[in-house]
Amino acid sequence: MPQTYDLTLKSIFSDIADDIIVYLTGINFKKLEELNIEFTRVERRDSDMIFKCDTDTGEIAVHIEFQAENDKMMPCRMLRYALEIMEKHKLKPYQVVLYIGKDKAKMDNGIDYAVGDNKLDYRYRIIDIGEFRFSDIAETNYFDLYSLLPIVDRRKRVEAGEKYLKMCVDLIKDAPVDVDEKRTILFRAELLSGIAYSKEVIKRIFEEVERVIKLEELSSYKMIMEKGKAEMVLKLLNKKFKELPKKYEELIKSADNEVLERITDDIFDIEKPEDLEKYFSK
């Protein structure tokens, strides 16, 4: 799997809370700490995640392996990982392959054989992100998971094409989070979009949403500036008239920047509160 996707997924799962991992894996546990392990007998995997977790039956290691392609040797790899986790940390591993590939997952989820009195029955779980529906993620309050939207719901994604990606990006844009967090989610979503979409489509859709966010930021900035100006005008008028009638306070608070500028320019010519009427007459 390209390292970019690996690290993006690790970034997402490092930040999310325990209950989100429980939501994805389906087992009840409390994350205690992240374990560092470099698998020695296979390629170095900086991106895979291993957590020491507490469950109703004791402490275990939860191993999450990110995979973007079908690999017929996955059962052997996972078994080697399981053995190394047990050897190094003395913990029983619960293993999950989080598959994010463009095509449907087609891998065995274990090894099962018997030769004479030698037997092996080994299993791990495969979660195909593409099998999650758009609504499964959209209806949660786990906004960090919105980064995964471009690669979930494989059926809808194939049917709708780039319209599906636009729907994902619009949902992220409208998420009730601050702008910095929204940009982080969008950045991760843009990287993961490369699994399913062309560079041209990704560039067009994400540049468009960035323009919209910048316009929203500008609008918010103007509102803050106008609010600050309104407070300044109210301070001047209250000082001039000792106590400004409530009616005019409300008018000032809702006034736009142009009206506030005119009042500020004329502040010395306004002799009584009623003189403010002309600035608000239609």
C-alpha positions in Angstrom: 0.0 0.0 0.0 1.3 3.5 -0.8 2.9 5.0 2.4 0.7 8.1 2.0 -2.5 6.1 2.5 -0.9 4.2 5.4 0.1 7.3 7.3 -3.2 9.0 6.6 -5.1 6.1 8.1 -2.7 6.0 11.1 -3.2 9.7 11.6 -7.0 9.2 11.6 -7.0 6.3 14.0 -4.4 7.8 16.3 -6.7 10.8 16.9 -10.0 9.1 17.3 -11.5 8.1 20.6 -11.9 4.5 21.9 -15.6 4.3 21.1 -15.0 4.9 17.4 -12.6 1.9 17.3 -15.2 -0.1 19.2 -17.8 1.1 16.6 -15.6 -0.2 13.7 -14.3 -3.5 15.3 -17.5 -4.4 17.2 -15.7 -5.5 20.4 -15.9 -3.8 23.7 -12.6 -2.5 25.1 -10.8 0.4 26.6 -7.6 1.6 24.9 -4.8 1.8 27.5 -1.7 2.7 25.4 -0.2 2.3 21.9 2.4 -0.4 21.7 5.5 0.0 19.6 6.6 -3.0 17.6 8.7 -3.4 14.5 7.9 -6.7 12.9 11.3 -8.3 12.3 10.5 -11.2 10.0 8.6 -9.2 7.5 8.8 -5.8 5.9 8.9 -2.8 8.3 5.4 -1.5 8.9 5.5 2.0 10.4 1.8 2.5 9.7 0.1 -0.5 11.4 -1.3 0.1 14.9 -1.2 -2.1 18.0 -3.0 -1.0 21.2 -2.8 -2.5 24.6 -6.5 -2.7 25.6 -8.5 -3.7 28.7 -11.6 -5.9 28.2 -14.0 -7.8 30.4 -11.8 -10.8 30.2 -8.5 -9.1 30.7 -5.8 -7.2 28.8 -5.3 -7.9 25.1 -3.4 -6.4 22.1 -5.6 -5.0 19.4 -3.7 -5.0 16.1 -5.1 -3.0 13.2 -3.5 -3.7 9.8 -4.2 -1.3 6.9 -4.4 -2.9 3.5 -5.2 -1.3 0.1 -4.9 -4.4 -2.1 -6.0 -8.0 -2.0 -3.1 -10.2 -0.9 -3.3 -14.0 -1.0 -0.5 -14.2 1.6 -2.3 -12.1 4.1 -3.2 -15.0 6.5 0.5 -15.9 6.7 1.5 -12.3 7.4 -1.1 -11.9 10.0 -0.1 -15.1 11.8 3.5 -14.0 11.9 2.4 -10.7 13.3 0.3 -12.4 15.9 3.2 -14.6 17.0 5.5 -11.6 17.3 3.0 -9.7 19.4 2.6 -12.6 21.8 6.3 -13.1 22.0 7.2 -9.4 22.7 4.2 -8.2 24.7 2.9 -11.5 26.2 -0.7 -10.5 25.2 -3.3 -12.3 23.2 -3.9 -10.3 20.0 -7.2 -9.4 18.5 -6.4 -8.7 14.8 -8.3 -6.6 12.3 -7.4 -6.0 8.6 -8.9 -2.7 7.6 -9.2 -3.0 3.9 -9.5 0.2 1.9 -9.0 -1.0 -1.6 -10.9 0.1 -4.7 -12.2 -3.4 -5.4 -14.0 -5.8 -3.1 -12.0 -7.6 -0.5 -11.1 -11.1 -1.7 -8.8 -12.5 1.0 -9.0 -15.5 3.4 -9.4 -14.4 7.0 -7.4 -17.3 8.5 -5.6 -20.6 8.2 -7.2 -23.9 9.0 -5.6 -27.3 8.5 -5.0 -30.6 10.1 -2.2 -33.1 9.3 -2.4 -36.1 11.5 -2.5 -34.9 15.1 -1.2 -31.5 14.0 -4.0 -28.9 13.8 -4.2 -25.1 13.2 -7.3 -23.1 13.4 -6.3 -19.4 13.2 -8.7 -16.5 12.4 -8.7 -12.7 12.2 -11.2 -10.2 11.1 -11.4 -8.4 7.8 -13.3 -5.1 7.6 -13.9 -3.9 4.1 -14.4 -0.1 4.4 -16.1 -0.2 1.0 -19.0 -2.2 2.5 -19.9 0.6 4.9 -22.7 2.7 3.6 -22.4 6.5 3.2 -25.2 6.9 5.8 -23.4 4.7 8.3 -20.7 7.3 8.6 -22.7 10.4 7.8 -25.2 9.7 10.6 -22.6 9.3 13.3 -21.1 12.2 15.3 -17.6 10.9 14.7 -16.5 13.6 12.4 -12.9 12.3 12.1 -14.4 9.3 10.3 -15.7 11.7 7.5 -12.2 11.4 6.1 -13.1 7.9 5.1 -16.2 8.9 3.2 -14.6 8.9 -0.3 -13.7 5.2 0.0 -16.8 3.8 1.7 -20.0 2.7 0.0 -18.4 1.1 -3.0 -21.7 0.4 -4.8 -22.9 4.0 -4.6 -19.4 5.3 -5.4 -19.3 3.3 -8.6 -22.8 4.2 -9.6 -22.5 8.0 -9.0 -18.9 8.5 -10.0 -17.5 11.9 -9.1 -21.0 13.1 -7.9 -20.4 10.8 -5.0 -17.1 12.4 -4.1 -18.8 15.8 -4.4 -21.4 14.6 -1.9 -18.7 13.5 0.5 -16.9 16.8 0.3 -20.1 18.8 0.8 -20.9 16.8 3.9 -17.4 17.6 5.3 -17.8 21.2 4.4 -21.0 21.5 6.3 -19.8 19.5 9.4 -20.3 21.5 12.7 -16.6 21.7 13.5 -14.2 24.6 13.4 -12.4 25.6 10.2 -9.0 24.1 11.2 -10.5 20.7 12.0 -12.6 20.8 8.8 -9.4 21.4 6.8 -7.7 18.5 8.5 -10.6 16.2 7.6 -10.7 17.5 4.1 -6.9 17.0 3.7 -7.1 13.4 4.8 -10.2 12.8 2.6 -8.3 14.2 -0.4 -5.4 11.9 0.1 -7.6 8.8 0.5 -9.7 9.8 -2.6 -6.6 8.8 -4.7 -7.6 5.2 -4.1 -10.8 5.6 -6.1 -10.6 8.8 -8.2 -8.4 10.4 -10.8 -6.1 13.3 -9.9 -8.1 15.6 -12.2 -11.4 14.9 -10.4 -9.9 15.2 -7.0 -8.2 18.5 -7.8 -11.4 20.0 -9.3 -13.7 19.0 -6.4 -11.3 19.8 -3.5 -10.2 23.2 -5.0 -13.9 24.2 -5.3 -14.6 23.4 -1.6 -11.5 25.3 -0.5 -12.8 28.4 -2.4 -16.1 28.0 -0.6 -14.5 27.7 2.8 -12.3 30.8 2.1 -15.5 32.8 1.2 -17.2 31.6 4.4 -14.1 32.6 6.4 -14.2 36.1 4.8 -17.9 36.4 5.6 -17.3 35.4 9.2 -14.4 37.9 9.5 -16.6 40.7 8.1 -19.3 39.8 10.6 -16.8 39.9 13.5 -15.5 43.3 12.2 -19.1 44.7 11.9 -19.9 43.4 15.4 -16.8 45.2 16.7 -17.7 48.4 14.9 -21.3 48.2 16.2 -20.0 47.9 19.8 -17.7 50.9 19.2 -20.7 53.0 17.8 -22.9 52.0 20.7 -20.1 53.1 23.1 -19.8 56.5 21.5 -23.6 57.1 21.4 -24.1 55.9 25.0 -21.4 58.3 26.1 -22.9 61.1 24.1 -26.5 60.6 25.2 -25.8 59.0 28.6 -28.3 56.2 27.9 -29.3 55.2 24.4 -32.9 53.9 24.1 -33.2 50.2 23.6 -34.8 50.6 20.2 -31.7 52.3 18.8 -29.3 49.8 20.5 -31.1 47.0 18.6 -30.9 48.9 15.3 -27.2 49.6 15.7 -26.5 45.9 16.6 -28.2 44.7 13.4 -26.8 47.5 11.1 -24.5 46.7 8.3 -21.0 48.2 7.9 -22.1 51.0 5.5 -24.7 52.3 8.0 -22.2 52.1 10.9 -19.6 54.0 8.8 -22.1 56.8 8.1 -23.1 57.1 11.8 -19.4 57.2 12.8 -18.7 60.0 10.3 -21.7 62.0 11.5 -21.3 61.3 15.2 -20.7 65.0 16.1 -23.7 66.2 14.1 -26.2 63.8 15.8 -27.9 65.9 18.5 -30.5 63.5 19.8 -31.2 59.7 19.6 -34.1 60.4 17.2 -31.7 61.7 14.7 -30.6 58.1 14.1 -33.9 57.4 12.4 -32.7 58.7 9.1 -30.0 56.1 8.9 -32.5 53.2 9.1 -35.4 54.6 7.1 -36.0 52.6 3.9 
